[in-house]
Amino acid sequence: MTERAWRPEGWFEGFFDPFDPGEPVPPRTLGAFMRWNLRGSERAVALLGATSLFLGLAEGVAAWLIGWLIDRAGEAGPTAFFQTYAWETLLVLAFFFLVRPGLMILSSGLVSRSLGPGLYSLSLWRLHRYTLGQDLKFFEDDFAGRITQKQVQTANELSNAVIEFLNALAYGLSAVIGAALILGVTDGWLLGALALWFAVYLGLVVHFLPRIRVLAKERAETRAALTGQVVDSLSHMPTVKLFAHSEREQAAALGALEHHRVRQLAFGRVVWAFRALLSILSGLLPVMLIALALWLWSIGQATAGVIAMAAMLAARLSQMSGWVSFTAMTIFSNIGTVEDGIRTLTPPYRVTDRPDAREPEGVRGHIRFEDVTFQYGLEGREGGGGISRLTLDIQPGERVALVGASGAGKSTTISLLLRLYDVEEGRILFDGVDIRDLTQDGLRRQISTVTQDPAMFNRSALENILYGRPEAGEAAAIEAARRASAHEFIEDLRDGRGRRGYAAHLGEDGVKLSGGQRQRIALARAILKNAPVLVLDEATSALDSEVEADIQRELGAMMEGKTVLAIAHRLSTIHRMDRIVVLENGQIAEQGSHVDLLARGGLYARFWTRQSGGMLGAQAAE
């Protein structure tokens, strides 16, 4: 269970928990998705909506009170006015001094201290939790930078849309309703003029906002693609430099930027037309209401107070109409972005835990592949890598190596064991239980994995090692680093902020480390985890011979009592394994001990003979 950091401070902050995980699966339709994000914050949302409605109605009341005061002053005259209407005048002033400011303070507090920071956190937390549960293919098919941008964009635009709707549209709508009520009570002609103006206003809104919504969605997609392109270039800067492709990356970024600019211009043209027409319409309202009020006054059907009230309402509604329409345009733009985020971030999981999935118990490490087929879906995978009708039984404590040319199915076999993908046919048993009947996290907690290119977080060296078993503590992590021959170079680390040793941060994906250093930290992580099953995928490929000899001795001790599944192109690192399984085209070509396979003179013997520098030759599979 993730520890929640929420601690309410004050009345506004305590309305809802911004880290409430909510329902685990987001809906894929706009209305349901927004409700999923807002669930838990309803009390604050309702209060802000009610506050905005009262504020809008207060605009009409304020204009009516001003008109009433002017008429009463005209009737009573300067001498008798305060004697006759002293208490009424005090109540009017109290309305302006207490009621309206009080509503504004409440609205501001709800936005600034409750919904503003809270809704964004609530939405981003829920989206991020769901995204973390996606299978590996989801991340393989997209840019990490683009996914991140979509999470942040969607959470930000959704929270802004909700707050702006409550803060502006509810306010504007209630202001128009309040004005209509006041004008309707005063004179039917004034109400008719307002109704005609509002009908034209609504016509413009209905015509333009759906177009703005569509264009905003397209703009959001190109913005995310641009971010993904830039992040992709910057995160692979060593490769860009080594291949002298700065100009190529500039061209790719320029293409993405130009595509984004085209969509921005399309969006901007429609927005400009909308705002220009609204500006004209906003200028027309005061002319209509003030002129009509003056005409009514001239024929004796209106008082001076009516003129003042109409002028005040017209000026306020004119000013408000531009603000509200611009806010509505922003909301529809936000909704377009949210819809694009829904499409990207909420596809259903392809690898899921069954409802009755359980944690592994009493693990012995018996692994069995039964007639397993996996070809990466109907589309397959360029370069091969699938397996076909594979049956392989690995006994508890047995050390098995997988050997084969690139694309033979070695990494696929390990990915299926770790349930990064689900088998297409057959099944994989873990201590006699189908791994689909186990929880994914429970299964993976029983397997320590070290890969050829291990991932490093841009966190301290200590945190990277403790990722194997966070509760182990610093002393255990340092001991694991010593066993992995990593302690010495870690003590010499220093990052750009002056942090040293185990406190030094390793840079994005461990960019500050060599390949061998990353592998040693990954080994330390696996040593610390100490799971009953050990998976090694080219775990020592980046080490020099002297360090590798030390590591191999440690690996020998580390393998004691564990089930081991290892991949290695450098055959010298696996010739002491209990069994070597040779894969070809996703099937077992031969298996046996190192000595047996050499004596057989088959595919493994040719690999051994043709090795050069410890690596499989390019023609090894011929």
C-alpha positions in Angstrom: 0.0 0.0 0.0 1.5 3.3 -1.0 1.9 5.7 1.9 -0.2 8.8 1.4 1.4 12.1 2.2 -1.8 14.2 2.6 -2.1 16.2 5.8 -4.9 18.8 5.7 -3.9 22.3 6.9 -6.9 24.5 7.6 -10.5 24.5 6.5 -10.0 24.9 2.8 -7.4 22.2 2.5 -9.5 19.7 4.4 -12.3 19.4 1.8 -10.9 16.3 0.1 -7.8 14.1 0.0 -5.8 15.0 -3.1 -4.1 11.6 -3.0 -7.2 9.4 -2.9 -6.5 6.7 -5.5 -10.2 6.3 -6.4 -11.4 3.6 -8.7 -8.5 1.7 -10.4 -9.7 1.8 -14.0 -10.5 5.1 -15.8 -13.5 5.2 -18.2 -12.9 6.1 -21.8 -15.8 8.5 -22.4 -15.4 12.2 -21.6 -18.2 12.6 -19.0 -17.4 9.4 -17.1 -13.7 10.1 -17.2 -14.2 13.6 -15.7 -16.4 12.1 -12.9 -13.7 9.5 -12.3 -11.1 12.2 -11.8 -13.3 14.4 -9.6 -14.7 11.6 -7.4 -14.0 12.6 -3.8 -13.9 16.3 -4.4 -17.7 16.7 -4.9 -18.2 18.8 -1.7 -15.6 21.5 -2.7 -16.9 21.5 -6.3 -20.5 22.0 -5.2 -19.5 24.8 -2.8 -17.5 26.6 -5.5 -20.4 26.2 -7.9 -22.9 27.6 -5.4 -20.6 30.5 -4.5 -20.2 31.4 -8.2 -24.0 31.3 -8.7 -24.6 33.6 -5.8 -21.9 35.9 -7.0 -23.5 36.1 -10.5 -26.9 36.8 -9.0 -25.3 39.5 -6.8 -24.4 41.4 -9.9 -28.1 41.9 -10.7 -29.0 42.7 -7.1 -26.2 45.3 -7.0 -27.5 47.1 -10.1 -31.1 47.0 -8.7 -29.9 48.4 -5.4 -28.1 51.3 -7.1 -31.2 52.1 -9.2 -33.4 51.9 -6.1 -31.1 54.3 -4.2 -31.1 56.8 -7.0 -34.9 56.8 -7.2 -35.4 57.1 -3.5 -32.9 60.0 -3.4 -34.8 61.7 -6.2 -38.1 61.3 -4.4 -36.9 62.3 -0.9 -34.5 65.1 -1.8 -31.2 65.9 -0.1 -32.7 67.0 3.2 -35.0 64.1 4.0 -33.2 61.2 2.3 -31.0 60.1 5.2 -33.8 60.7 7.7 -36.2 58.6 5.7 -33.9 55.8 4.3 -31.0 55.6 6.8 -31.4 51.9 7.7 -32.1 50.9 4.1 -29.0 52.8 3.0 -26.9 51.0 5.7 -28.2 47.6 4.5 -27.3 48.5 0.9 -23.8 49.5 1.9 -23.5 46.3 4.1 -24.4 44.3 0.9 -21.5 45.9 -1.0 -19.1 45.7 1.9 -19.9 42.3 3.4 -21.9 40.0 1.2 -20.1 40.5 -2.2 -16.5 40.5 -0.7 -17.4 37.5 1.5 -18.5 35.5 -1.5 -15.4 36.6 -3.4 -13.1 35.6 -0.5 -14.8 32.2 -0.3 -14.5 31.6 -4.0 -10.8 32.7 -4.0 -10.1 30.3 -1.1 -11.7 27.4 -2.8 -9.8 28.0 -6.0 -6.4 28.8 -4.5 -6.3 26.5 -1.5 -8.6 23.6 -2.3 -9.5 22.9 -5.9 -6.6 24.6 -7.6 -3.8 22.5 -6.1 -6.0 19.6 -5.1 -7.7 18.6 -8.4 -4.4 18.6 -10.4 -2.8 16.4 -7.8 -5.9 14.1 -7.7 -6.0 13.7 -11.4 -2.3 13.3 -12.1 -2.0 10.8 -9.2 -4.8 8.6 -10.6 -3.6 8.8 -14.2 0.0 8.0 -13.2 -1.1 5.0 -11.0 -3.0 3.6 -14.0 -0.2 4.2 -16.4 2.3 2.3 -14.2 0.1 -0.8 -14.5 0.4 -0.9 -18.3 2.3 -3.8 -19.9 5.7 -3.4 -21.5 4.3 -3.1 -25.0 2.4 0.1 -24.1 5.7 1.8 -23.3 7.5 0.2 -26.3 5.0 1.7 -28.6 5.3 5.3 -27.4 7.8 8.0 -26.2 8.3 8.2 -22.5 8.4 12.0 -22.9 5.1 12.0 -24.8 3.4 9.8 -22.1 4.7 12.1 -19.4 3.5 15.1 -21.3 0.0 13.6 -21.8 -0.3 12.8 -18.0 0.7 16.4 -17.0 -1.4 18.0 -19.8 -4.5 16.0 -19.1 -4.4 16.5 -15.4 -3.7 20.2 -15.7 -6.3 20.9 -18.4 -9.0 18.9 -16.7 -8.6 20.7 -13.4 -8.5 24.1 -15.2 -11.6 23.2 -17.1 -13.6 22.3 -14.0 -12.4 25.3 -12.0 -13.0 27.7 -14.9 -16.4 26.3 -15.5 -17.4 26.7 -11.9 -15.7 30.1 -11.5 -16.7 31.8 -14.7 -19.5 30.0 -16.6 -21.7 29.4 -13.6 -21.0 33.0 -12.5 -21.7 34.4 -16.0 -24.9 32.3 -16.5 -26.3 33.3 -13.1 -25.4 37.0 -13.8 -27.4 36.9 -17.0 -30.3 35.2 -15.2 -30.1 37.8 -12.4 -30.1 40.6 -14.9 -33.0 39.1 -16.8 -35.1 38.9 -13.6 -34.3 42.5 -12.7 -35.0 43.8 -16.2 -38.1 41.7 -16.5 -39.6 43.1 -13.3 -38.6 46.7 -14.4 -39.7 46.7 -18.1 -40.5 44.1 -20.7 -38.7 46.1 -23.5 -35.4 45.9 -21.6 -35.8 42.2 -21.0 -36.6 41.7 -24.7 -33.4 43.6 -25.7 -31.3 41.5 -23.4 -32.9 38.2 -24.6 -32.2 39.2 -28.3 -28.6 40.0 -27.5 -28.1 36.8 -25.5 -29.6 34.7 -28.3 -27.0 36.0 -30.8 -24.3 35.5 -28.2 -25.3 31.9 -27.7 -25.4 31.4 -31.5 -21.8 32.5 -31.7 -20.8 30.2 -28.8 -22.6 27.2 -30.3 -21.0 27.8 -33.7 -17.4 28.3 -32.6 -16.8 26.2 -29.5 -17.1 22.7 -31.1 -14.6 23.7 -33.8 -12.3 25.1 -31.1 -12.6 21.8 -29.2 -11.6 19.7 -32.3 -8.7 22.0 -33.1 -7.5 22.0 -29.5 -7.3 18.2 -29.6 -5.2 18.3 -32.7 -3.0 21.0 -31.2 -2.5 18.9 -28.1 -1.5 15.9 -30.1 1.2 17.8 -32.0 2.5 19.4 -28.9 2.9 16.0 -27.2 4.6 14.7 -30.3 7.0 17.7 -30.3 7.8 17.1 -26.6 8.4 13.4 -27.3 10.7 14.2 -30.2 12.8 16.7 -28.2 13.0 14.3 -25.1 13.9 11.4 -27.4 16.8 13.4 -28.8 18.0 14.8 -25.5 17.8 11.4 -23.7 20.0 9.8 -26.4 22.6 12.6 -26.6 25.6 10.3 -26.4 24.4 8.4 -29.5 23.6 11.7 -31.3 27.2 12.9 -30.6 28.8 9.6 -31.6 27.1 9.5 -34.9 27.5 13.2 -35.6 23.7 13.6 -36.2 23.0 16.9 -34.5 21.7 18.3 -37.8 19.5 15.2 -38.3 17.9 15.7 -34.8 17.5 19.4 -35.5 15.6 18.5 -38.7 13.4 16.1 -36.9 12.6 18.7 -34.2 12.0 21.3 -36.8 9.6 19.1 -38.6 7.7 18.4 -35.4 7.7 22.1 -34.5 6.4 23.1 -37.9 3.6 20.6 -37.7 2.7 21.9 -34.3 2.8 25.5 -35.6 0.4 24.7 -38.4 -2.1 23.3 -35.9 -1.5 26.3 -33.6 -2.3 28.7 -36.5 -5.4 26.8 -37.4 -6.5 27.1 -33.8 -5.5 30.7 -33.6 -7.5 31.7 -36.7 -10.7 30.4 -35.4 -10.1 31.9 -31.9 -9.4 35.3 -33.5 -12.6 35.2 -35.5 -14.6 34.2 -32.4 -13.1 36.9 -30.2 -13.5 39.6 -32.9 -17.2 38.9 -33.3 -17.7 38.8 -29.5 -16.0 42.2 -29.1 -18.5 43.7 -31.5 -21.4 42.1 -29.7 -20.1 43.2 -26.3 -19.9 46.8 -27.5 -23.5 46.5 -28.8 -25.1 45.6 -25.5 -24.6 48.9 -23.6 -25.8 50.8 -26.7 -29.0 48.8 -26.8 -29.9 48.9 -23.1 -28.8 52.5 -22.3 -30.5 53.8 -25.5 -33.7 51.9 -24.7 -33.7 53.0 -21.1 -33.3 56.7 -22.1 -36.1 56.3 -24.6 -38.4 54.8 -22.0 -37.4 57.6 -19.6 -38.2 60.2 -22.3 -41.8 58.9 -22.7 -42.3 58.7 -18.9 -42.1 54.9 -18.6 -38.8 54.7 -16.7 -37.1 56.6 -13.9 -33.6 57.8 -13.6 -32.8 54.8 -11.4 -33.8 52.5 -14.2 -31.4 54.3 -16.5 -28.6 53.9 -13.9 -29.5 50.2 -13.4 -29.6 49.5 -17.1 -26.3 51.2 -17.7 -24.7 49.3 -14.8 -26.0 46.0 -15.9 -25.1 46.7 -19.6 -21.5 47.7 -18.7 -21.1 44.7 -16.4 -22.6 42.1 -18.8 -20.6 43.6 -21.7 -17.4 43.3 -19.8 -18.3 39.9 -18.5 -19.4 38.5 -21.9 -15.9 38.7 -23.3 -14.4 37.1 -20.2 -17.0 34.3 -20.0 -16.7 33.5 -23.7 -12.9 33.5 -23.6 -13.2 31.2 -20.6 -15.7 29.0 -22.4 -13.2 28.9 -25.3 -10.4 27.9 -22.9 -12.6 25.2 -21.4 -13.4 23.7 -24.8 -9.7 23.8 -25.6 -9.0 22.1 -22.3 -11.6 19.5 -23.1 -10.0 18.8 -26.5 -6.7 18.2 -24.7 -8.4 15.9 -22.1 -10.0 13.9 -24.9 -6.7 13.4 -26.5 -5.3 12.3 -23.2 -8.1 9.8 -22.7 -7.2 8.2 -26.0 -3.5 7.9 -25.1 -3.6 7.1 -21.4 -6.6 4.9 -20.8 -6.4 1.9 -23.1 -7.3 -1.2 -21.2 -4.6 -3.4 -19.7 -3.4 -6.3 -21.8 -1.7 -8.1 -18.9 -3.9 -8.2 -15.8 -4.2 -10.1 -12.5 -7.1 -12.5 -12.4 -9.7 -11.7 -9.7 -8.6 -14.7 -7.6 -4.8 -14.2 -8.3 -2.7 -15.0 -5.2 0.8 -14.4 -3.9 3.3 -17.3 -4.4 3.9 -19.3 -1.2 6.7 -21.6 -0.1 8.6 -20.9 -3.3 11.0 -23.7 -4.4 11.7 -22.2 -7.9 10.4 -25.0 -10.1 9.7 -23.5 -13.6 8.0 -25.3 -16.4 7.1 -24.0 -19.9 4.4 -26.2 -21.4 3.9 -26.0 -25.2 4.3 -22.2 -25.1 3.9 -20.1 -28.2 4.3 -16.4 -28.4 4.9 -14.3 -31.6 4.2 -10.8 -30.4 0.6 -10.7 -31.7 -0.6 -11.0 -35.2 1.8 -8.4 -36.4 4.8 -10.3 -35.1 8.1 -8.5 -34.4 10.6 -7.3 -36.9 13.8 -9.4 -36.5 12.0 -12.4 -34.9 12.3 -13.2 -31.2 9.2 -15.2 -30.7 9.0 -18.8 -29.5 6.9 -21.7 -30.8 5.6 -24.7 -28.9 8.4 -24.5 -26.3 8.4 -27.1 -23.6 11.2 -26.6 -21.0 11.3 -27.9 -17.4 13.7 -26.3 -14.9 14.0 -28.1 -11.5 14.3 -26.2 -8.2 18.0 -25.2 -7.7 18.9 -26.0 -11.3 21.1 -23.7 -13.3 20.1 -23.4 -16.9 21.6 -21.3 -19.7 19.8 -20.2 -22.8 22.0 -19.9 -25.9 21.2 -19.0 -29.5 21.7 -16.4 -32.2 19.9 -13.1 -32.1 16.2 -13.6 -32.6 16.2 -17.2 -31.4 13.8 -16.4 -28.6 16.0 -16.2 -25.5 14.8 -12.8 -24.3 11.2 -13.6 -25.2 11.4 -16.7 -22.9 12.6 -14.6 -20.0 10.0 -11.8 -20.7 7.2 -14.4 -20.6 8.5 -15.9 -17.4 8.4 -12.5 -15.8 5.0 -12.0 -17.3 5.9 -8.8 -19.1 3.8 -10.4 -21.8 1.1 -13.1 -21.7 1.6 -16.3 -23.6 -0.5 -16.7 -26.7 -0.7 -20.5 -26.4 0.4 -23.0 -23.7 1.2 -22.1 -20.1 4.1 -21.4 -17.7 4.0 -23.0 -14.3 5.8 -21.6 -11.2 6.0 -24.3 -8.6 3.1 -26.1 -10.4 0.9 -23.0 -10.5 0.1 -21.2 -13.8 1.8 -17.8 -13.5 -1.5 -16.2 -14.6 -3.0 -17.4 -11.4 -0.4 -15.4 -9.4 -0.3 -11.7 -8.9 2.3 -10.0 -11.2 4.0 -8.3 -8.4 4.1 -11.4 -6.3 5.7 -13.4 -9.1 8.3 -10.8 -9.8 9.2 -10.4 -6.1 10.4 -14.0 -6.3 12.8 -13.3 -9.3 16.0 -11.3 -9.2 16.8 -10.0 -12.7 20.0 -8.5 -14.1 19.9 -7.4 -17.7 22.5 -6.5 -20.3 21.6 -2.8 -20.2 20.2 -2.4 -16.7 18.0 0.6 -16.0 19.3 3.2 -13.5 17.2 5.9 -11.9 18.4 9.5 -11.6 18.6 9.0 -7.9 21.4 8.3 -5.5 23.6 5.2 -5.9 22.2 4.0 -2.5 18.6 4.3 -3.7 19.4 2.4 -6.9 20.8 -0.5 -5.0 18.0 -0.4 -2.3 15.5 -0.7 -5.2 16.1 -4.4 -4.9 14.9 -4.5 -1.3 14.1 -1.0 0.1 13.7 -2.2 3.7 17.2 -3.8 3.8 18.9 -0.6 5.0 22.1 1.2 4.1 24.5 -1.3 5.7 23.1 -4.2 3.7 23.2 -2.2 0.5 26.9 -1.3 1.0 27.6 -5.0 1.6 25.8 -6.0 -1.6 27.9 -3.3 -3.5 31.1 -4.8 -2.1 30.1 -8.3 -3.2 29.3 -6.9 -6.7 32.8 -5.1 -6.9 30.9 -1.8 -7.0 31.9 -0.3 -3.6 35.2 1.3 -4.7 33.9 3.2 -7.7 30.8 4.3 -5.9 32.8 5.9 -3.1 34.6 8.0 -5.8 31.3 9.3 -7.4 30.5 12.9 -7.2 27.5 14.6 -8.9 26.9 18.2 -10.1 25.5 19.3 -6.7 28.5 18.1 -4.8 26.9 14.9 -3.4 29.5 12.2 -3.0 29.7 8.4 -2.8 26.5 6.6 -2.1 24.6 9.9 -2.0 25.7 10.9 -5.5 23.0 10.8 -8.1 23.7 8.7 -11.2 22.1 10.9 -13.9 19.3 10.0 -16.3 19.4 6.2 -16.9 22.8 6.1 -15.2 24.5 8.3 -17.9 27.3 9.2 -15.5 28.4 5.5 -15.3 30.1 3.2 -17.7 28.2 0.1 -18.9 30.3 -2.1 -16.5 29.5 0.1 -13.6 25.8 0.0 -14.3 25.9 -3.8 -14.4 27.7 -3.9 -11.1 25.1 -1.7 -9.4 22.4 -3.9 -11.0 24.2 -7.0 -9.6 24.3 -5.4 -6.2 20.6 -4.7 -6.5 20.0 -8.4 -7.3 22.2 -9.6 -4.5 20.3 -7.4 -2.1 17.0 -8.7 -3.3 18.1 -12.3 -2.7 15.1 -13.9 -4.5 14.8 -17.7 -4.9 15.0 -17.4 -8.7 17.8 -15.6 -10.5 17.6 -14.4 -14.1 20.7 -13.2 -15.8 20.4 -11.7 -19.3 24.0 -10.9 -20.4 24.6 -9.8 -16.9 28.4 -9.4 -17.2 28.7 -8.5 -20.9 30.0 -5.0 -20.2 32.7 -6.0 -17.6 36.4 -6.3 -18.3 38.0 -9.7 -17.8 39.6 -9.0 -14.4 36.4 -7.6 -12.9 34.3 -10.4 -14.5 36.5 -13.0 -12.9 35.7 -11.5 -9.5 32.0 -11.2 -10.3 31.8 -14.8 -11.6 33.1 -16.0 -8.3 30.4 -14.0 -6.5 27.7 -15.2 -8.9 28.7 -18.7 -8.1 28.1 -18.1 -4.5 24.9 -16.1 -5.3 23.5 -19.0 -7.3 23.8 -21.5 -4.5 20.3 -22.9 -3.7 18.6 -20.8 -6.4 17.0 -21.6 -9.7 19.0 -19.8 -12.3 18.1 -19.0 -15.9 20.9 -17.2 -17.7 21.4 -15.8 -21.2 25.0 -15.3 -22.5 26.6 -14.8 -25.8 30.0 -15.1 -24.1 29.9 -18.9 -23.7 32.8 -19.0 -21.3 30.5 -17.4 -18.7 28.0 -20.3 -18.8 29.9 -23.5 -19.6 29.7 -24.5 -15.9 25.9 -24.4 -15.8 24.0 -27.6 -15.1 22.3 -27.5 -18.4 22.6 -25.5 -21.6 19.5 -25.1 -23.8 20.2 -24.0 -27.4 17.3 -22.2 -29.1 16.8 -21.8 -32.8 13.8 -20.1 -34.4 12.0 -20.1 -31.1 12.4 -23.8 -30.5 14.8 -26.0 -28.6 17.5 -27.3 -31.0 19.5 -29.2 -28.4 20.2 -29.3 -24.7 22.7 -30.9 -22.3 25.8 -30.1 -20.4 28.7 -28.2 -21.9 30.7 -31.4 -22.3 27.8 -33.3 -23.8 27.0 -30.6 -26.3 30.6 -30.3 -27.5 30.7 -34.0 -27.9 27.5 -34.0 -30.0 29.2 -31.6 -32.5 25.9 -29.8 -33.2 24.9 -26.1 -33.1 26.4 -25.4 -29.7 29.7 -26.9 -30.8 29.8 -24.6 -33.8 29.0 -21.6 -31.6 31.9 -22.6 -29.3 34.3 -23.1 -32.2 33.4 -19.9 -34.0 33.5 -17.6 -31.0 35.9 -14.7 -31.3 36.7 -12.5 -28.3 34.0 -14.2 -26.3 31.1 -13.2 -28.6 29.0 -15.2 -30.9 30.0 -14.8 -34.5 27.6 -13.2 -36.9 27.4 -16.4 -38.9 26.9 -18.6 -35.8 23.4 -19.7 -36.8 24.3 -20.7 -40.3 
